[in-house]
């Protein structure tokens, strides 16, 4: 960001803190733009990039307002808004979740499918999202590179088959016999319930896999170190293996790792972040793997 961009960013941030009053009457914008289109677009995108500090959204409230300014602003900003979609129920907010979910489904059903195919790249479905909804959304958002959900692979295998996936979170993984094309491009994998016993087969199935996250629920404490070592040996190209656990379990795990004097520069234990945080976090908030890699560098 050059000096002019930095100054503009600061001005936009200051103006964002004190929203202007709503107009009494709707103003109709006519005539040609005063600024060059490239500069005008950059200004709008900088305004949309102002983060929402109070939530984990990848865009702030400003980005939701800008598409209403004019059609060209809508064409610039909406792809940024729809790039990442997280359908997840916050704690004690069931009403708002259902309302937002129905609104998104209504939007998918009324807008051209090619808009979502071109612009939606990251999808996360919380545990409460039913399987038919996931299957329907995936049938429309055919350009996604990252999918996170809490269902087993065999229940959505057909929906995943045509996608250009690079990141995938599932509850269980039944290794496919007939490999879909995305198995060659997958780099990030997360499993929340069960890890296949045949560890070498995992990495033969996903030759590009470099980041792997498993939840403590998938293994037993007595076999934990043996499982970790087996995964690290089976994946010679693995750069980061992350184990997630709640705070109480992470203490027990840390104690066991210390007793066994286990240490590997590719392994990281996280007791403060859940496994799905590698899939639903916003653009400006480091995800699980980014946090793990930063920890491993220390």
C-alpha positions as CSV (number, residue, x, y, z in Angstrom):
1,X,0.0,0.0,0.0
2,X,1.5,3.3,-1.1
3,X,1.3,6.6,0.8
4,X,-1.8,7.8,-1.0
5,X,-3.6,4.6,-0.4
6,X,-2.7,4.7,3.3
7,X,-4.1,8.2,3.7
8,X,-7.3,7.2,1.9
9,X,-7.6,4.2,4.1
10,X,-7.3,6.3,7.2
11,X,-9.9,8.8,5.9
12,X,-12.3,6.0,5.2
13,X,-11.8,4.4,8.6
14,X,-12.5,7.8,10.3
15,X,-15.6,8.3,8.3
16,X,-16.7,4.8,9.0
17,X,-16.7,5.4,12.8
18,X,-19.4,8.1,12.4
19,X,-21.9,7.0,9.8
20,X,-23.6,9.8,7.9
21,X,-27.4,10.3,8.5
22,X,-29.7,8.5,6.2
23,X,-31.0,10.7,3.3
24,X,-34.5,12.0,3.7
25,X,-35.3,11.3,0.1
26,X,-33.7,8.8,-2.3
27,X,-31.1,10.5,-4.4
28,X,-30.9,9.5,-8.1
29,X,-27.3,9.4,-9.4
30,X,-27.0,10.5,-13.0
31,X,-24.3,11.3,-15.5
32,X,-20.9,9.8,-16.1
33,X,-18.4,9.1,-13.3
34,X,-16.1,11.9,-12.5
35,X,-13.2,9.7,-11.5
36,X,-11.5,7.2,-13.8
37,X,-13.2,3.8,-13.5
38,X,-10.0,2.1,-12.2
39,X,-9.6,4.6,-9.4
40,X,-13.3,4.6,-8.5
41,X,-13.2,0.9,-8.2
42,X,-10.1,0.9,-6.0
43,X,-11.8,3.4,-3.7
44,X,-14.9,1.2,-3.4
45,X,-12.8,-1.9,-2.7
46,X,-10.7,-0.1,-0.1
47,X,-13.9,1.0,1.6
48,X,-15.3,-2.5,1.5
49,X,-12.0,-3.8,3.0
50,X,-12.6,-2.0,6.2
51,X,-12.9,-4.9,8.6
52,X,-15.7,-5.5,11.1
53,X,-13.9,-5.6,14.4
54,X,-16.8,-7.0,16.3
55,X,-17.4,-10.2,14.4
56,X,-15.4,-12.8,12.4
57,X,-17.0,-11.7,9.1
58,X,-14.6,-11.4,6.3
59,X,-16.3,-8.1,5.3
60,X,-17.6,-5.3,7.4
61,X,-20.9,-3.5,7.4
62,X,-19.6,-1.0,4.8
63,X,-19.3,-3.7,2.2
64,X,-23.0,-4.5,2.7
65,X,-24.0,-0.9,2.0
66,X,-21.8,-0.2,-1.0
67,X,-23.6,-2.4,-3.6
68,X,-26.7,-0.1,-3.1
69,X,-24.8,2.9,-4.4
70,X,-24.9,2.0,-8.1
71,X,-24.8,-0.9,-10.5
72,X,-21.1,-0.7,-11.2
73,X,-20.4,-0.7,-7.4
74,X,-22.6,-3.7,-7.0
75,X,-20.7,-5.5,-9.7
76,X,-17.4,-4.8,-7.9
77,X,-18.4,-5.4,-4.3
78,X,-20.8,-8.3,-4.4
79,X,-18.1,-10.8,-5.5
80,X,-16.1,-9.8,-2.4
81,X,-19.1,-10.4,-0.2
82,X,-20.0,-13.8,-1.6
83,X,-16.4,-15.0,-1.8
84,X,-16.7,-16.6,1.7
85,X,-20.0,-18.1,3.0
86,X,-20.3,-19.4,6.5
87,X,-23.7,-21.0,7.4
88,X,-23.2,-21.6,11.1
89,X,-25.4,-21.1,14.1
90,X,-23.8,-18.8,16.8
91,X,-24.4,-19.7,20.4
92,X,-27.9,-18.9,21.6
93,X,-28.8,-17.2,18.2
94,X,-31.0,-19.8,16.6
95,X,-33.6,-17.4,15.3
96,X,-31.1,-15.2,13.5
97,X,-29.3,-18.2,12.1
98,X,-32.5,-19.7,10.6
99,X,-33.4,-16.3,9.2
100,X,-30.0,-15.8,7.6
101,X,-30.0,-19.4,6.2
102,X,-33.4,-19.0,4.6
103,X,-32.4,-15.6,3.1
104,X,-29.2,-17.2,1.6
105,X,-31.2,-20.1,0.1
106,X,-33.8,-17.6,-1.3
107,X,-30.9,-15.6,-2.9
108,X,-29.4,-18.8,-4.4
109,X,-32.8,-19.8,-5.9
110,X,-33.5,-16.3,-7.4
111,X,-30.2,-15.2,-8.8
112,X,-28.4,-16.7,-11.8
113,X,-26.5,-19.8,-10.8
114,X,-23.4,-18.7,-12.7
115,X,-23.0,-15.8,-10.3
116,X,-22.4,-18.2,-7.4
117,X,-20.4,-20.6,-9.5
118,X,-18.0,-17.8,-10.4
119,X,-17.8,-15.9,-7.1
120,X,-18.3,-18.3,-4.1
121,X,-14.9,-19.8,-3.2
122,X,-15.1,-20.8,0.4
123,X,-18.1,-22.6,2.1
124,X,-18.5,-23.7,5.7
125,X,-21.6,-25.5,7.0
126,X,-22.0,-25.7,10.8
127,X,-23.2,-28.9,12.5
128,X,-26.8,-27.8,12.5
129,X,-27.0,-27.4,8.7
130,X,-28.9,-30.4,7.3
131,X,-27.5,-32.6,4.5
132,X,-30.0,-31.7,1.8
133,X,-29.2,-28.0,2.2
134,X,-25.5,-28.7,1.8
135,X,-26.1,-30.8,-1.3
136,X,-28.2,-28.1,-2.8
137,X,-25.7,-25.3,-2.1
138,X,-22.8,-27.3,-3.5
139,X,-24.8,-28.0,-6.7
140,X,-25.0,-24.2,-7.3
141,X,-21.6,-23.1,-6.0
142,X,-19.6,-25.2,-8.4
143,X,-16.4,-23.1,-8.2
144,X,-15.6,-23.5,-4.5
145,X,-12.1,-24.5,-3.6
146,X,-12.8,-24.9,0.2
147,X,-15.7,-26.9,1.8
148,X,-16.1,-27.5,5.5
149,X,-19.0,-29.5,7.0
150,X,-19.7,-32.1,9.7
151,X,-21.0,-34.9,7.6
152,X,-19.2,-38.1,6.4
153,X,-17.6,-38.2,3.0
154,X,-19.9,-40.8,1.5
155,X,-23.0,-38.6,2.2
156,X,-21.8,-35.8,0.0
157,X,-19.3,-37.6,-2.3
158,X,-21.4,-37.0,-5.4
159,X,-21.7,-33.3,-4.6
160,X,-18.0,-32.9,-4.1
161,X,-17.0,-34.9,-7.2
162,X,-17.0,-32.0,-9.8
163,X,-15.5,-29.3,-7.5
164,X,-11.9,-27.9,-7.8
165,X,-11.3,-28.5,-4.1
166,X,-8.1,-27.5,-2.3
167,X,-9.4,-27.6,1.3
168,X,-11.9,-30.1,2.8
169,X,-13.3,-30.7,6.3
170,X,-15.4,-33.8,7.0
171,X,-16.5,-35.8,10.0
172,X,-15.3,-39.1,8.5
173,X,-13.4,-40.0,5.4
174,X,-14.1,-43.3,3.6
175,X,-11.2,-43.3,1.1
176,X,-12.8,-43.4,-2.4
177,X,-11.9,-46.3,-4.7
178,X,-12.6,-44.2,-7.9
179,X,-10.7,-41.0,-7.3
180,X,-12.5,-37.7,-8.3
181,X,-10.2,-35.1,-9.9
182,X,-10.1,-32.9,-6.7
183,X,-8.1,-35.6,-4.8
184,X,-5.0,-34.5,-6.9
185,X,-5.3,-30.9,-5.9
186,X,-6.4,-31.1,-2.2
187,X,-3.8,-29.5,0.1
188,X,-5.7,-29.1,3.4
189,X,-7.7,-31.8,5.1
190,X,-9.6,-31.9,8.4
191,X,-11.3,-34.8,10.1
192,X,-13.5,-34.1,13.2
193,X,-14.7,-37.7,14.1
194,X,-12.7,-40.5,12.6
195,X,-9.3,-40.9,11.0
196,X,-8.8,-43.9,8.6
197,X,-6.5,-46.6,9.9
198,X,-4.6,-46.9,6.7
199,X,-2.4,-43.8,7.1
200,X,-0.2,-44.3,4.0
201,X,-3.3,-44.7,1.9
202,X,-4.5,-41.2,2.9
203,X,-1.4,-39.6,1.4
204,X,-1.5,-41.9,-1.7
205,X,-5.1,-40.7,-2.2
206,X,-4.1,-37.0,-1.7
207,X,-0.6,-36.6,-3.2
208,X,-0.7,-32.8,-2.8
209,X,-1.8,-32.9,0.9
210,X,0.5,-30.6,3.0
211,X,-1.8,-29.6,5.9
212,X,-3.8,-32.1,8.0
213,X,-5.9,-31.4,11.1
214,X,-7.6,-34.0,13.3
215,X,-9.6,-33.5,16.4
216,X,-8.7,-35.3,19.7
217,X,-12.1,-37.1,19.4
218,X,-10.7,-39.1,16.5
219,X,-8.0,-40.8,18.6
220,X,-7.5,-42.2,22.1
221,X,-4.9,-40.8,24.5
222,X,-3.2,-44.2,24.9
223,X,-2.5,-44.4,21.2
224,X,-2.1,-40.7,20.5
225,X,1.6,-40.5,20.0
226,X,1.7,-43.7,17.9
227,X,-1.1,-42.2,15.7
228,X,0.8,-38.9,15.3
229,X,4.0,-40.6,14.5
230,X,2.3,-42.8,12.0
231,X,0.7,-39.9,10.2
232,X,4.0,-38.0,10.1
233,X,5.9,-40.9,8.7
234,X,3.2,-41.7,6.1
235,X,3.1,-38.1,4.8
236,X,6.7,-37.2,3.8
237,X,5.4,-34.0,2.1
238,X,3.2,-33.0,5.1
239,X,4.2,-29.6,6.4
240,X,1.8,-29.2,9.2
241,X,-0.2,-31.7,11.3
242,X,-2.6,-30.0,13.8
243,X,-4.3,-31.7,16.7
244,X,-7.3,-29.7,18.2
245,X,-8.7,-30.4,21.6
246,X,-10.7,-28.6,24.3
247,X,-8.7,-26.9,27.1
248,X,-9.0,-29.8,29.6
249,X,-8.0,-32.4,27.0
250,X,-5.1,-30.3,25.8
251,X,-3.6,-30.3,29.3
252,X,-3.7,-34.1,29.4
253,X,-2.2,-34.3,25.9
254,X,0.6,-31.8,26.7
255,X,1.4,-33.8,29.8
256,X,1.6,-37.1,27.8
257,X,3.7,-35.5,25.0
258,X,6.1,-34.2,27.7
259,X,6.3,-37.6,29.4
260,X,7.1,-39.3,26.1
261,X,9.5,-36.5,25.1
262,X,7.7,-36.2,21.8
263,X,8.5,-33.3,19.6
264,X,8.3,-32.8,15.8
265,X,8.7,-29.6,13.9
266,X,5.6,-30.4,11.9
267,X,3.2,-31.1,14.7
268,X,1.2,-28.5,16.7
269,X,-1.4,-28.9,19.4
270,X,-4.2,-26.3,19.7
271,X,-6.4,-26.1,22.7
272,X,-7.9,-22.7,22.0
273,X,-9.2,-23.2,18.4
274,X,-11.6,-25.7,17.1
275,X,-10.9,-27.8,14.0
276,X,-13.5,-25.9,12.0
277,X,-11.6,-22.7,12.4
278,X,-9.5,-23.8,9.5
279,X,-12.6,-23.4,7.3
280,X,-14.9,-20.7,8.6
281,X,-12.7,-17.8,9.8
282,X,-12.7,-14.5,7.9
283,X,-10.2,-13.2,5.4
284,X,-8.4,-11.0,7.9
285,X,-8.4,-13.5,10.8
286,X,-5.7,-16.2,10.7
287,X,-7.2,-19.6,10.4
288,X,-6.1,-22.7,12.2
289,X,-3.3,-23.7,9.9
290,X,-1.9,-20.1,9.7
291,X,-1.9,-20.0,13.5
292,X,-0.2,-23.4,13.7
293,X,2.5,-22.5,11.2
294,X,3.2,-19.3,13.1
295,X,3.5,-21.3,16.3
296,X,5.9,-23.8,14.7
297,X,8.2,-21.1,13.6
298,X,8.7,-19.9,17.2
